[in-house]
Structures are given as C-alpha cells and as structure tokens.
Amino acid sequence: MGFTPANAARLNYMQYYHNAYALNQYLASRGYIVLSVNYRSGIGYGMEFREALNYGATGASEFNDVQGAGLYLRSRPDVDPPASACGAAPTGVT
C-alpha cells in the first residue's frame, strides 16, 4: 500500500499493530498469556463493525468486550489472577 493522504491514518495504524503484535509474540515466547482484544467499533472491518450496536461513550460495547476478555482469562485454570496485568494503548488496543 503506497502513501496517499487518504490512507495515511491507516498506514499509521498498520505500523502500530505491527509493533503491538511483535510485543505480544515476545511476551508469549516468555511464557505470558497474551489476549489482544479486537473490540467492537475498531477500524478496518467496515462501517457495520465500526458502528456496532451500543458502540461509543453511551453504549460501552468496547468496555464490555474488554471486560468479557478479562473475565474469560480469570476463568482459565492456567491464569493466576493476582499475578495478572492489563494494559492499554492510546489507540484502545489492549
């Protein structure tokens, strides 16, 4: 994909996700369990996904997706909740 003003933001996100994926792989290679949430209303999947039911500040679909992921991890026998951590990035990637 070449640079144009129309796709500049998407290229920026692609670079970010490339680095985030590399970090996830590094942590996993060190024995950490990594869950990267692709919550509703993210970019790159079309307007139906971007404007999912209950998205945005009043709907909290993004929060519910992240909370659901945390509850799932907590339910796993191979996860130690007191030794767990959650991270987030300015783009919303967790």
N, CA, C and O atoms as a printed pandas DataFrame, in Angstrom:
     atom_number atom_name residue_name chain_id  residue_number  x_coord  y_coord  z_coord
0              1         N          MET        A               1    0.863   -1.176    0.000
1              2        CA          MET        A               1    0.000    0.000    0.000
2              3         C          MET        A               1    0.903    1.229    0.000
3              4         O          MET        A               1    1.742    1.381    0.888
4              5         N          GLY        A               2    0.740    2.092   -0.973
5              6        CA          GLY        A               2    1.516    3.311   -1.056
6              7         C          GLY        A               2    0.907    4.426   -0.231
7              8         O          GLY        A               2   -0.261    4.364    0.151
8              9         N          PHE        A               3    1.699    5.434    0.038
9             10        CA          PHE        A               3    1.223    6.564    0.835
10            11         C          PHE        A               3    0.404    7.517   -0.015
11            12         O          PHE        A               3    0.831    7.947   -1.087
12            13         N          THR        A               4   -0.772    7.835    0.479
13            14        CA          THR        A               4   -1.595    8.915   -0.061
14            15         C          THR        A               4   -2.251    9.581    1.138
15            16         O          THR        A               4   -2.384    8.949    2.186
16            17         N          PRO        A               5   -2.666   10.842    1.017
17            18        CA          PRO        A               5   -3.355   11.469    2.150
18            19         C          PRO        A               5   -4.568   10.674    2.618
19            20         O          PRO        A               5   -4.898   10.686    3.803
20            21         N          ALA        A               6   -5.229    9.988    1.701
21            22        CA          ALA        A               6   -6.433    9.240    2.069
22            23         C          ALA        A               6   -6.128    8.020    2.933
23            24         O          ALA        A               6   -6.972    7.623    3.737
24            25         N          ASN        A               7   -4.952    7.415    2.794
25            26        CA          ASN        A               7   -4.664    6.225    3.584
26            27         C          ASN        A               7   -3.564    6.442    4.622
27            28         O          ASN        A               7   -3.056    5.470    5.182
28            29         N          ALA        A               8   -3.190    7.671    4.887
29            30        CA          ALA        A               8   -2.123    7.959    5.851
30            31         C          ALA        A               8   -2.463    7.421    7.240
31            32         O          ALA        A               8   -1.610    6.817    7.890
32            33         N          ALA        A               9   -3.687    7.630    7.697
33            34        CA          ALA        A               9   -4.069    7.150    9.036
34            35         C          ALA        A               9   -4.019    5.630    9.097
35            36         O          ALA        A               9   -3.563    5.060   10.088
36            37         N          ARG        A              10   -4.483    4.979    8.050
37            38        CA          ARG        A              10   -4.462    3.517    8.040
38            39         C          ARG        A              10   -3.033    2.984    8.065
39            40         O          ARG        A              10   -2.757    2.003    8.756
40            41         N          LEU        A              11   -2.136    3.601    7.337
41            42        CA          LEU        A              11   -0.737    3.180    7.369
42            43         C          LEU        A              11   -0.152    3.355    8.760
43            44         O          LEU        A              11    0.625    2.515    9.215
44            45         N          ASN        A              12   -0.515    4.435    9.439
45            46        CA          ASN        A              12   -0.048    4.661   10.795
46            47         C          ASN        A              12   -0.524    3.538   11.718
47            48         O          ASN        A              12    0.253    3.020   12.520
48            49         N          TYR        A              13   -1.790    3.165   11.604
49            50        CA          TYR        A              13   -2.308    2.071   12.419
50            51         C          TYR        A              13   -1.627    0.761   12.072
51            52         O          TYR        A              13   -1.352   -0.044   12.962
52            53         N          MET        A              14   -1.349    0.529   10.792
53            54        CA          MET        A              14   -0.678   -0.706   10.397
54            55         C          MET        A              14    0.686   -0.808   11.072
55            56         O          MET        A              14    1.061   -1.880   11.546
56            57         N          GLN        A              15    1.422    0.280   11.121
57            58        CA          GLN        A              15    2.724    0.283   11.793
58            59         C          GLN        A              15    2.553    0.003   13.282
59            60         O          GLN        A              15    3.311   -0.771   13.865
60            61         N          TYR        A              16    1.556    0.634   13.891
61            62        CA          TYR        A              16    1.307    0.405   15.313
62            63         C          TYR        A              16    0.985   -1.058   15.579
63            64         O          TYR        A              16    1.565   -1.667   16.478
64            65         N          TYR        A              17    0.058   -1.632   14.798
65            66        CA          TYR        A              17   -0.340   -3.019   15.021
66            67         C          TYR        A              17    0.805   -3.981   14.774
67            68         O          TYR        A              17    0.903   -5.010   15.443
68            69         N          HIS        A              18    1.670   -3.663   13.825
69            70        CA          HIS        A              18    2.851   -4.491   13.584
70            71         C          HIS        A              18    3.700   -4.548   14.854
71            72         O          HIS        A              18    4.131   -5.626   15.264
72            73         N          ASN        A              19    3.940   -3.405   15.471
73            74        CA          ASN        A              19    4.739   -3.360   16.696
74            75         C          ASN        A              19    4.016   -4.024   17.863
75            76         O          ASN        A              19    4.636   -4.740   18.650
76            77         N          ALA        A              20    2.698   -3.791   17.979
77            78        CA          ALA        A              20    1.934   -4.396   19.074
78            79         C          ALA        A              20    1.945   -5.923   18.944
79            80         O          ALA        A              20    2.089   -6.633   19.939
80            81         N          TYR        A              21    1.794   -6.418   17.724
81            82        CA          TYR        A              21    1.828   -7.862   17.512
82            83         C          TYR        A              21    3.193   -8.427   17.884
83            84         O          TYR        A              21    3.278   -9.498   18.486
84            85         N          ALA        A              22    4.246   -7.725   17.537
85            86        CA          ALA        A              22    5.592   -8.182   17.893
86            87         C          ALA        A              22    5.748   -8.255   19.410
87            88         O          ALA        A              22    6.342   -9.204   19.921
88            89         N          LEU        A              23    5.229   -7.276   20.127
89            90        CA          LEU        A              23    5.302   -7.306   21.592
90            91         C          LEU        A              23    4.505   -8.485   22.140
91            92         O          LEU        A              23    4.966   -9.173   23.051
92            93         N          ASN        A              24    3.313   -8.723   21.594
93            94        CA          ASN        A              24    2.516   -9.868   22.032
94            95         C          ASN        A              24    3.289  -11.173   21.840
95            96         O          ASN        A              24    3.296  -12.030   22.724
96            97         N          GLN        A              25    3.937  -11.320   20.688
97            98        CA          GLN        A              25    4.708  -12.531   20.408
98            99         C          GLN        A              25    5.900  -12.668   21.355
99           100         O          GLN        A              25    6.223  -13.769   21.799
100          101         N          TYR        A              26    6.544  -11.554   21.658
101          102        CA          TYR        A              26    7.669  -11.592   22.592
102          103         C          TYR        A              26    7.209  -12.049   23.970
103          104         O          TYR        A              26    7.826  -12.926   24.575
104          105         N          LEU        A              27    6.119  -11.454   24.470
105          106        CA          LEU        A              27    5.620  -11.838   25.792
106          107         C          LEU        A              27    5.194  -13.298   25.819
107          108         O          LEU        A              27    5.477  -14.008   26.784
108          109         N          ALA        A              28    4.518  -13.753   24.772
109          110        CA          ALA        A              28    4.101  -15.153   24.704
110          111         C          ALA        A              28    5.311  -16.085   24.690
111          112         O          ALA        A              28    5.269  -17.161   25.286
112          113         N          SER        A              29    6.381  -15.684   24.021
113          114        CA          SER        A              29    7.581  -16.519   23.965
114          115         C          SER        A              29    8.263  -16.624   25.322
115          116         O          SER        A              29    9.074  -17.523   25.545
116          117         N          ARG        A              30    7.940  -15.718   26.219
117          118        CA          ARG        A              30    8.485  -15.725   27.581
118          119         C          ARG        A              30    7.538  -16.388   28.580
119          120         O          ARG        A              30    7.781  -16.354   29.787
120          121         N          GLY        A              31    6.453  -16.995   28.072
121          122        CA          GLY        A              31    5.550  -17.744   28.930
122          123         C          GLY        A              31    4.329  -16.995   29.423
123          124         O          GLY        A              31    3.531  -17.540   30.186
124          125         N          TYR        A              32    4.174  -15.753   28.998
125          126        CA          TYR        A              32    2.997  -14.982   29.389
126          127         C          TYR        A              32    1.805  -15.361   28.507
127          128         O          TYR        A              32    1.971  -15.698   27.335
128          129         N          ILE        A              33    0.627  -15.303   29.075
129          130        CA          ILE        A              33   -0.591  -15.461   28.294
130          131         C          ILE        A              33   -1.003  -14.070   27.841
131          132         O          ILE        A              33   -1.170  -13.171   28.665
132          133         N          VAL        A              34   -1.167  -13.891   26.552
133          134        CA          VAL        A              34   -1.496  -12.587   25.974
134          135         C          VAL        A              34   -2.839  -12.683   25.272
135          136         O          VAL        A              34   -3.056  -13.571   24.448
136          137         N          LEU        A              35   -3.723  -11.781   25.595
137          138        CA          LEU        A              35   -5.005  -11.687   24.906
138          139         C          LEU        A              35   -5.131  -10.272   24.382
139          140         O          LEU        A              35   -5.179   -9.318   25.159
140          141         N          SER        A              36   -5.184  -10.135   23.085
141          142        CA          SER        A              36   -5.313   -8.832   22.448
142          143         C          SER        A              36   -6.744   -8.700   21.941
143          144         O          SER        A              36   -7.155   -9.432   21.040
144          145         N          VAL        A              37   -7.488   -7.789   22.503
145          146        CA          VAL        A              37   -8.912   -7.665   22.217
146          147         C          VAL        A              37   -9.142   -6.804   20.977
147          148         O          VAL        A              37   -8.672   -5.669   20.901
148          149         N          ASN        A              38   -9.853   -7.344   20.033
149          150        CA          ASN        A              38  -10.285   -6.588   18.867
150          151         C          ASN        A              38  -11.737   -6.200   19.130
151          152         O          ASN        A              38  -12.663   -6.809   18.594
152          153         N          TYR        A              39  -11.916   -5.206   19.941
153          154        CA          TYR        A              39  -13.254   -4.836   20.387
154          155         C          TYR        A              39  -14.058   -4.162   19.291
155          156         O          TYR        A              39  -13.517   -3.652   18.310
156          157         N          ARG        A              40  -15.361   -4.177   19.491
157          158        CA          ARG        A              40  -16.261   -3.559   18.509
158          159         C          ARG        A              40  -15.952   -2.077   18.336
159          160         O          ARG        A              40  -15.513   -1.405   19.270
160          161         N          SER        A              41  -16.180   -1.602   17.177
161          162        CA          SER        A              41  -16.003   -0.224   16.711
162          163         C          SER        A              41  -14.563    0.092   16.324
163          164         O          SER        A              41  -14.205    1.260   16.176
164          165         N          GLY        A              42  -13.739   -0.930   16.162
165          166        CA          GLY        A              42  -12.400   -0.716   15.650
166          167         C          GLY        A              42  -12.437   -0.400   14.158
167          168         O          GLY        A              42  -13.482   -0.504   13.517
168          169         N          ILE        A              43  -11.302   -0.019   13.624
169          170        CA          ILE        A              43  -11.244    0.342   12.201
170          171         C          ILE        A              43  -10.807   -0.842   11.358
171          172         O          ILE        A              43  -10.236   -1.808   11.865
172          173         N          GLY        A              44  -11.082   -0.754   10.070
173          174        CA          GLY        A              44  -10.579   -1.738    9.130
174          175         C          GLY        A              44  -11.513   -2.887    8.818
175          176         O          GLY        A              44  -11.154   -3.775    8.045
176          177         N          TYR        A              45  -12.702   -2.895    9.396
177          178        CA          TYR        A              45  -13.627   -4.005    9.169
178          179         C          TYR        A              45  -14.965   -3.542    8.614
179          180         O          TYR        A              45  -15.928   -4.308    8.627
180          181         N          GLY        A              46  -15.048   -2.333    8.137
181          182        CA          GLY        A              46  -16.276   -1.816    7.547
182          183         C          GLY        A              46  -17.130   -1.064    8.556
183          184         O          GLY        A              46  -16.908   -1.134    9.765
184          185         N          MET        A              47  -18.110   -0.344    8.027
185          186        CA          MET        A              47  -18.944    0.526    8.867
186          187         C          MET        A              47  -19.857   -0.254    9.807
187          188         O          MET        A              47  -20.156    0.229   10.899
188          189         N          GLU        A              48  -20.305   -1.437    9.418
189          190        CA          GLU        A              48  -21.171   -2.217   10.309
190          191         C          GLU        A              48  -20.416   -2.589   11.587
191          192         O          GLU        A              48  -20.982   -2.536   12.679
192          193         N          PHE        A              49  -19.162   -2.958   11.455
193          194        CA          PHE        A              49  -18.329   -3.264   12.620
194          195         C          PHE        A              49  -17.962   -1.983   13.368
195          196         O          PHE        A              49  -17.992   -1.939   14.598
196          197         N          ARG        A              50  -17.616   -0.944   12.611
197          198        CA          ARG        A              50  -17.200    0.337   13.198
198          199         C          ARG        A              50  -18.313    0.963   14.025
199          200         O          ARG        A              50  -18.057    1.546   15.079
200          201         N          GLU        A              51  -19.532    0.844   13.556
201          202        CA          GLU        A              51  -20.674    1.424   14.274
202          203         C          GLU        A              51  -21.551    0.306   14.846
203          204         O          GLU        A              51  -22.766    0.283   14.646
204          205         N          ALA        A              52  -20.911   -0.610   15.552
205          206        CA          ALA        A              52  -21.610   -1.753   16.135
206          207         C          ALA        A              52  -22.672   -1.292   17.140
207          208         O          ALA        A              52  -22.604   -0.191   17.686
208          209         N          LEU        A              53  -23.636   -2.155   17.361
209          210        CA          LEU        A              53  -24.700   -1.865   18.313
210          211         C          LEU        A              53  -24.093   -1.462   19.655
211          212         O          LEU        A              53  -23.202   -2.142   20.165
212          213         N          ASN        A              54  -24.566   -0.373   20.218
213          214        CA          ASN        A              54  -24.141    0.135   21.535
214          215         C          ASN        A              54  -22.686    0.594   21.582
215          216         O          ASN        A              54  -22.067    0.559   22.646
216          217         N          TYR        A              55  -22.126    1.025   20.439
217          218        CA          TYR        A              55  -20.740    1.496   20.468
218          219         C          TYR        A              55  -20.694    2.944   20.968
219          220         O          TYR        A              55  -21.711    3.636   20.997
220          221         N          GLY        A              56  -19.517    3.377   21.352
221          222        CA          GLY        A              56  -19.317    4.763   21.758
222          223         C          GLY        A              56  -19.486    4.977   23.258
223          224         O          GLY        A              56  -19.708    4.039   24.023
224          225         N          ALA        A              57  -19.375    6.221   23.644
225          226        CA          ALA        A              57  -19.361    6.590   25.069
226          227         C          ALA        A              57  -20.632    6.176   25.809
227          228         O          ALA        A              57  -20.563    5.818   26.985
228          229         N          THR        A              58  -21.767    6.216   25.161
229          230        CA          THR        A              58  -23.019    5.898   25.858
230          231         C          THR        A              58  -23.353    4.417   25.827
231          232         O          THR        A              58  -24.129    3.951   26.661
232          233         N          GLY        A              59  -22.793    3.666   24.894
233          234        CA          GLY        A              59  -23.141    2.259   24.757
234          235         C          GLY        A              59  -22.228    1.303   25.485
235          236         O          GLY        A              59  -22.667    0.246   25.939
236          237         N          ALA        A              60  -20.961    1.658   25.602
237          238        CA          ALA        A              60  -19.958    0.879   26.337
238          239         C          ALA        A              60  -19.662   -0.491   25.738
239          240         O          ALA        A              60  -19.192   -1.375   26.455
240          241         N          SER        A              61  -19.923   -0.697   24.434
241          242        CA          SER        A              61  -19.631   -2.008   23.854
242          243         C          SER        A              61  -18.143   -2.330   23.941
243          244         O          SER        A              61  -17.772   -3.481   24.172
244          245         N          GLU        A              62  -17.285   -1.322   23.757
245          246        CA          GLU        A              62  -15.843   -1.544   23.829
246          247         C          GLU        A              62  -15.443   -1.995   25.229
247          248         O          GLU        A              62  -14.673   -2.943   25.383
248          249         N          PHE        A              63  -15.966   -1.316   26.247
249          250        CA          PHE        A              63  -15.678   -1.701   27.630
250          251         C          PHE        A              63  -16.165   -3.116   27.892
251          252         O          PHE        A              63  -15.455   -3.915   28.503
252          253         N          ASN        A              64  -17.373   -3.432   27.433
253          254        CA          ASN        A              64  -17.924   -4.768   27.657
254          255         C          ASN        A              64  -17.074   -5.844   26.990
255          256         O          ASN        A              64  -16.922   -6.937   27.534
256          257         N          ASP        A              65  -16.523   -5.547   25.823
257          258        CA          ASP        A              65  -15.650   -6.506   25.146
258          259         C          ASP        A              65  -14.379   -6.756   25.955
259          260         O          ASP        A              65  -13.964   -7.902   26.124
260          261         N          VAL        A              66  -13.768   -5.697   26.448
261          262        CA          VAL        A              66  -12.545   -5.832   27.243
262          263         C          VAL        A              66  -12.853   -6.518   28.575
263          264         O          VAL        A              66  -12.100   -7.390   29.008
264          265         N          GLN        A              67  -13.943   -6.137   29.222
265          266        CA          GLN        A              67  -14.328   -6.773   30.483
266          267         C          GLN        A              67  -14.590   -8.270   30.264
267          268         O          GLN        A              67  -14.167   -9.101   31.068
268          269         N          GLY        A              68  -15.280   -8.606   29.184
269          270        CA          GLY        A              68  -15.540  -10.011   28.879
270          271         C          GLY        A              68  -14.257  -10.800   28.677
271          272         O          GLY        A              68  -14.154  -11.948   29.108
272          273         N          ALA        A              69  -13.282  -10.188   28.025
273          274        CA          ALA        A              69  -11.990  -10.847   27.823
274          275         C          ALA        A              69  -11.301  -11.091   29.164
275          276         O          ALA        A              69  -10.730  -12.159   29.387
276          277         N          GLY        A              70  -11.353  -10.105   30.051
277          278        CA          GLY        A              70  -10.756  -10.267   31.381
278          279         C          GLY        A              70  -11.436  -11.362   32.186
279          280         O          GLY        A              70  -10.768  -12.151   32.854
280          281         N          LEU        A              71  -12.749  -11.414   32.126
281          282        CA          LEU        A              71  -13.483  -12.461   32.840
282          283         C          LEU        A              71  -13.148  -13.845   32.275
283          284         O          LEU        A              71  -13.027  -14.819   33.017
284          285         N          TYR        A              72  -13.002  -13.912   30.961
285          286        CA          TYR        A              72  -12.608  -15.180   30.343
286          287         C          TYR        A              72  -11.237  -15.624   30.844
287          288         O          TYR        A              72  -11.057  -16.780   31.227
288          289         N          LEU        A              73  -10.276  -14.709   30.840
289          290        CA          LEU        A              73   -8.934  -15.075   31.312
290          291         C          LEU        A              73   -8.960  -15.515   32.770
291          292         O          LEU        A              73   -8.311  -16.493   33.142
292          293         N          ARG        A              74   -9.707  -14.796   33.588
293          294        CA          ARG        A              74   -9.780  -15.129   35.015
294          295         C          ARG        A              74  -10.361  -16.531   35.234
295          296         O          ARG        A              74  -10.040  -17.185   36.226
296          297         N          SER        A              75  -11.206  -16.990   34.320
297          298        CA          SER        A              75  -11.830  -18.300   34.472
298          299         C          SER        A              75  -10.908  -19.459   34.075
299          300         O          SER        A              75  -11.208  -20.618   34.363
300          301         N          ARG        A              76   -9.805  -19.150   33.425
301          302        CA          ARG        A              76   -8.900  -20.207   32.952
302          303         C          ARG        A              76   -8.039  -20.733   34.097
303          304         O          ARG        A              76   -7.552  -19.950   34.912
304          305         N          PRO        A              77   -7.847  -22.047   34.165
305          306        CA          PRO        A              77   -7.026  -22.612   35.242
306          307         C          PRO        A              77   -5.548  -22.265   35.130
307          308         O          PRO        A              77   -4.823  -22.344   36.122
308          309         N          ASP        A              78   -5.087  -21.884   33.941
309          310        CA          ASP        A              78   -3.667  -21.563   33.761
310          311         C          ASP        A              78   -3.358  -20.081   33.955
311          312         O          ASP        A              78   -2.253  -19.633   33.648
312          313         N          VAL        A              79   -4.325  -19.318   34.463
313          314        CA          VAL        A              79   -4.123  -17.884   34.717
314          315         C          VAL        A              79   -4.191  -17.640   36.220
315          316         O          VAL        A              79   -5.118  -18.099   36.887
316          317         N          ASP        A              80   -3.214  -16.922   36.746
317          318        CA          ASP        A              80   -3.167  -16.571   38.165
318          319         C          ASP        A              80   -3.645  -15.129   38.314
319          320         O          ASP        A              80   -2.868  -14.203   38.080
320          321         N          PRO        A              81   -4.926  -14.910   38.704
321          322        CA          PRO        A              81   -5.458  -13.535   38.761
322          323         C          PRO        A              81   -4.607  -12.545   39.562
323          324         O          PRO        A              81   -4.422  -11.418   39.104
324          325         N          PRO        A              82   -4.072  -12.919   40.755
325          326        CA          PRO        A              82   -3.255  -11.925   41.464
326          327         C          PRO        A              82   -1.971  -11.528   40.726
327          328         O          PRO        A              82   -1.417  -10.456   40.969
328          329         N          ALA        A              83   -1.513  -12.380   39.843
329          330        CA          ALA        A              83   -0.292  -12.077   39.101
330          331         C          ALA        A              83   -0.594  -11.572   37.693
331          332         O          ALA        A              83    0.293  -11.545   36.839
332          333         N          SER        A              84   -1.822  -11.178   37.451
333          334        CA          SER        A              84   -2.244  -10.733   36.116
334          335         C          SER        A              84   -2.127   -9.221   35.968
335          336         O          SER        A              84   -2.126   -8.477   36.949
336          337         N          ALA        A              85   -2.031   -8.796   34.734
337          338        CA          ALA        A              85   -1.972   -7.364   34.433
338          339         C          ALA        A              85   -2.786   -7.095   33.184
339          340         O          ALA        A              85   -3.004   -7.983   32.360
340          341         N          CYS        A              86   -3.221   -5.879   33.062
341          342        CA          CYS        A              86   -3.976   -5.458   31.883
342          343         C          CYS        A              86   -3.326   -4.174   31.381
343          344         O          CYS        A              86   -2.993   -3.288   32.168
344          345         N          GLY        A              87   -3.152   -4.085   30.094
345          346        CA          GLY        A              87   -2.550   -2.882   29.531
346          347         C          GLY        A              87   -3.419   -2.321   28.439
347          348         O          GLY        A              87   -4.252   -3.024   27.867
348          349         N          ALA        A              88   -3.227   -1.075   28.156
349          350        CA          ALA        A              88   -3.981   -0.417   27.087
350          351         C          ALA        A              88   -3.067    0.587   26.402
351          352         O          ALA        A              88   -2.074    1.049   26.964
352          353         N          ALA        A              89   -3.435    0.904   25.182
353          354        CA          ALA        A              89   -2.678    1.877   24.416
354          355         C          ALA        A              89   -3.596    3.026   24.026
355          356         O          ALA        A              89   -4.818    2.873   24.055
356          357         N          PRO        A              90   -3.032    4.172   23.662
357          358        CA          PRO        A              90   -3.872    5.316   23.291
358          359         C          PRO        A              90   -4.857    5.021   22.177
359          360         O          PRO        A              90   -5.898    5.670   22.074
360          361         N          THR        A              91   -4.533    4.044   21.342
361          362        CA          THR        A              91   -5.451    3.687   20.265
362          363         C          THR        A              91   -6.565    2.775   20.732
363          364         O          THR        A              91   -7.482    2.467   19.971
364          365         N          GLY        A              92   -6.492    2.341   21.982
365          366        CA          GLY        A              92   -7.508    1.460   22.512
366          367         C          GLY        A              92   -7.115    0.004   22.462
367          368         O          GLY        A              92   -7.880   -0.851   22.908
368          369         N          VAL        A              93   -5.956   -0.304   21.940
369          370        CA          VAL        A              93   -5.517   -1.684   21.871
370          371         C          VAL        A              93   -5.116   -2.130   23.260
371          372         O          VAL        A              93   -4.372   -1.437   23.953
372          373         N          THR        A              94   -5.605   -3.280   23.664
373          374        CA          THR        A              94   -5.278   -3.791   24.992
374          375         C          THR        A              94   -4.467   -5.049   24.902
375          376         O          THR        A              94   -4.099   -5.621   25.929
